[in-house]
Amino acid sequence: MNRFARLSRLLALLLVSAAAFSDFLAPCPPDVLDLNQFFAPPSRIHFVDARGAFHWRPFVYRMEVADLEQARYREQTDQAYPLEFFCAGYRYRLFGFIPTSIHLVRCLSGGSFHPWGTDELGKDVLARTLAGARSSLLVLLLGLAVCCAAGVAIGACAGMAGGWIDTVLMRFSEFVLALPALYLVLALQALLPPKMPGWLASWLAAGTIASVTWPPLARGVRGLILKVQNDHYVEAARVLGASGLQIFRRHVFPALAPFTLAQLTVVAPVFILGEVILSFLNVGVQGSTVSWGGMLRSLMQHPRELNQFWWNLAPLGFVFATLFCLVSLGRHTRANTPTPLP
């Protein structure tokens, strides 16, 4: 494995860990507003105070608005606020089911600590970006599961049954491929209720994107089944009296697994981009659930964020990093995979 592949796997591990431990890494809840700290810059961590004294424990200074119109802040060096590590804070559920309140780092003595600054409502950018990573990766996993189930089921039925069933299923897949994917997803999302629980919104977002991504997988599975069925060992098993189910389980399915995995790596970036685009257009994951696209949507309302409040572009960096990992891992996974018949 070359260095490029190792780097992508390491980055993927960091992204997954950040999503899994998002609340542990966040210094404050992602939905808490602080209008006195709107567009506050990233907190500067100090070891030497204004008088030149060195402190073994890192600390931050309180930020006050110096120019309200331009959202400029100035540190108040009259009092230092030390940072506490592995301390108790707001309660959350680790991995979704373990109740705890331990956080990596917080400012407990009355100060405010925002490592990546705040947005237009004073919400912590780091906490929201990590929460968005959890939402986006959840949509990715759910979407891949739905796409895999639909594509393999339809392709297997078409390849094993043949005849008019094969014709109908393949013509239907061609019809789905001919539809404009973005407009179809937007139309499906418009039919859904505007407010729903976060878990249901993630399921529906994954399902709507998967509804337009399964045809290539189904057609590939169907072509691979037709190729395997003409092999000599399959013909021998059929002559010896093996049933269709036995042939599929012992000979066809082992050949489908590597191709299916490779095809899922191809469509994986589509789910990330689809979720970001839908949330950016305000038709994706909504409500109290944080998403990268929803955070980037504020760029249309506050163009100054592009240069003056640059820390609000952190979700965009996470999107690029995730796409880089998916494309790189997919490139190596697709090596040495069987090529199905057209």
DASUL-V141162 format. One record per pair of residues at least 12 apart in sequence whose ideal C-beta (glycine too) atoms are under 8 Angstrom apart, sorted by the first residue. I is the first residue (numbers start at 1). GAP is how many residues later the second one is. Records with the same first field share a line. If there is no record, write none. Layout:
BEGIN
I: GAP + GAP
END
This chain:
BEGIN
1: 331
4: 324
5: 323 + 324 + 327
7: 321
8: 316 + 317 + 320 + 321
9: 316 + 320
11: 310 + 313 + 314
12: 313 + 317
15: 118 + 122 + 303 + 306 + 307 + 310
16: 121
18: 112 + 115
19: 111 + 114 + 115 + 117 + 118
20: 75 + 114
21: 73
22: 105 + 108 + 109 + 111 + 112
23: 69 + 70 + 71 + 80 + 107 + 108
24: 68 + 70 + 78 + 79 + 80
25: 78 + 79 + 101 + 105
26: 77 + 98 + 100 + 101 + 104 + 105
27: 62 + 76 + 77 + 78 + 79 + 80 + 86 + 87 + 88 + 97 + 99 + 100
28: 61 + 62 + 78 + 85 + 86 + 96 + 99
29: 61 + 95 + 98
30: 93 + 94 + 97 + 98 + 100 + 101 + 260
31: 92 + 257 + 259
32: 91 + 92
33: 88 + 89 + 90
34: 78 + 84 + 88 + 89
35: 86 + 87
36: 29 + 86
37: 26 + 75 + 77 + 81 + 85
38: 33 + 80 + 81 + 82 + 83 + 84
39: 32 + 78 + 79 + 80 + 81 + 270
40: 23 + 33 + 72 + 74 + 77 + 78 + 82
41: 22 + 32 + 76 + 270
42: 72 + 73 + 74 + 75 + 269
43: 17 + 20 + 69 + 70 + 71 + 72 + 74
44: 16 + 17 + 31
45: 13 + 14 + 15 + 38
46: 12 + 13 + 14 + 15 + 34
47: 12
49: 28 + 31
50: 27
55: 25 + 27
57: 25 + 26
58: 24 + 25
59: 21 + 22 + 23 + 24
60: 20 + 21 + 23 + 47 + 51 + 52 + 53
61: 14 + 15 + 16 + 18 + 19 + 20 + 50
62: 13 + 14 + 17 + 19 + 49 + 50
63: 12 + 13 + 49
64: 12
70: 238
71: 237 + 238
81: 26 + 28 + 29 + 30 + 32
82: 25 + 27
83: 22 + 23 + 24 + 30
84: 21 + 22 + 23 + 24
85: 19 + 20
86: 16 + 17 + 18
87: 15 + 16 + 18 + 19 + 21
88: 13 + 14 + 15
89: 12 + 13 + 14 + 17
90: 13
114: 12
116: 13 + 195 + 198
117: 192 + 194 + 195
119: 176 + 179 + 193
120: 178 + 181 + 182
125: 170 + 186 + 187 + 189
126: 188
128: 162 + 167 + 187
129: 163 + 166 + 185 + 186 + 189
131: 159
132: 158 + 159 + 160 + 162 + 163 + 183 + 186
133: 159 + 185 + 189
135: 63 + 67 + 140 + 150 + 154 + 155 + 156 + 157
136: 136 + 139 + 140 + 155 + 156 + 183 + 186
137: 185
138: 64
139: 63 + 66 + 67 + 70 + 132 + 133 + 136 + 146
140: 66 + 128 + 131 + 132 + 135
142: 60 + 61 + 64 + 65
143: 62 + 63 + 64 + 66 + 67 + 70 + 128 + 131
144: 120 + 123 + 124 + 127
145: 61
146: 60 + 61 + 64
147: 63 + 66 + 67 + 70 + 117 + 120
148: 69 + 112 + 116
150: 60 + 64 + 68
151: 63 + 64 + 65 + 66 + 67 + 69 + 70 + 109 + 112
152: 65 + 66 + 69 + 104 + 108
154: 15 + 19 + 60 + 64 + 67
155: 62 + 63 + 64 + 65 + 66 + 67 + 70
156: 65 + 66 + 69 + 92 + 96 + 100
157: 12
158: 12 + 60 + 64
159: 62 + 63 + 64 + 65 + 66 + 67 + 70
160: 65 + 84 + 88 + 92
166: 56
169: 49 + 53
170: 49 + 52
173: 41 + 42 + 45 + 46
174: 41
176: 35 + 36 + 38 + 39
177: 38 + 39
179: 33
181: 31 + 32
182: 95
184: 27 + 28
185: 23 + 24 + 26 + 27 + 89 + 93
186: 92 + 95 + 97
188: 20 + 23
189: 15 + 16 + 19 + 89 + 94 + 95
190: 93
192: 12
194: 92
195: 91 + 92
196: 90 + 91
197: 90
198: 87 + 89 + 90 + 91
201: 83 + 84 + 85 + 86 + 88
202: 83 + 87
205: 69 + 70 + 73 + 79 + 80
206: 65
208: 70
209: 61 + 62 + 65 + 66 + 69
210: 61
213: 54 + 57 + 58
216: 47 + 50 + 51
217: 43 + 46 + 47 + 50
219: 121
220: 39 + 43 + 120
221: 35 + 38 + 39 + 119
222: 118
223: 117 + 118 + 119
224: 31 + 32 + 35 + 114 + 116 + 117
225: 27 + 31
226: 115
227: 111 + 113 + 114
228: 23 + 24 + 27
229: 18 + 23
231: 20
233: 18
234: 13 + 17 + 18
237: 13 + 14
255: 83
258: 78 + 79 + 80
259: 78 + 79 + 81
261: 72 + 76
262: 68 + 71 + 72 + 75
265: 61 + 64 + 65 + 68 + 69
266: 64 + 68
268: 58 + 62
269: 54 + 57 + 58 + 61
272: 47 + 50 + 51 + 54
273: 46 + 50
275: 16 + 17 + 18
276: 15 + 16 + 17 + 20 + 43
277: 16
278: 15
279: 12 + 13 + 14 + 15 + 18
280: 13 + 14 + 16 + 17
281: 12 + 16
282: 12 + 15
292: 23 + 24 + 26 + 27
295: 17 + 20
296: 17 + 19 + 20
298: 14
299: 13
END
